[in-house]
């Protein structure tokens, strides 16, 4: 899922705003713009959920590391105490051995837990970067959508069918008037010629 989330965030951030504006200039700006913003919001929600899981994983790994380190220190103190009492040390050497074995097990787990904490911290930082990029892209897209809507509101609207029909009638009327004037002049020229 991490790769698909990374790819989705990359696609949205890299081409989201520009592709949105290009598409919106041709068709329904509000509907497509709102849909694109919802897609970004959905990606933001997914990144937040993944970020929450990464934070939880980091917390659990850090807690386990702290517990194991504390248990290691407790075992060290118990081993020292057992060794300091000579009579008990000889009689219960098996307890000291068991504590030492448990310490070795803890020492084997500590590097793995440290790596888990570091990996979770790195994943958290990566997801925080994705979240910041998505939020910036969303703000940019919302601003571009607002600007586009404002520009469309200022732009002249296309004429309606009724206005086109009325314009055609007026144009026809102008042609008839012009033709009538031409005919009047022609008649006046003929009349003037006959008088000569």
Secondary structure, 3 states (H helix, E strand, C coil): CHHHHHHHHHHHHHHHHHHHHHHHCCCCHHHHHHHHHHHHHHHHHHHHHHHHHHHHHHHHHHHHHHHHHHHHHHHHHHHHHHHHCHHHHHHCHHHHHHHHHHHHHHHHHHHHHHHHHHHHHHHHHHHHHHHHHHHHHHHHHHHHHHHHHHHHHHCCCCCCHHHHHHHHHHHHHHHHHHHHHHHHHHHHHHHHHHHC
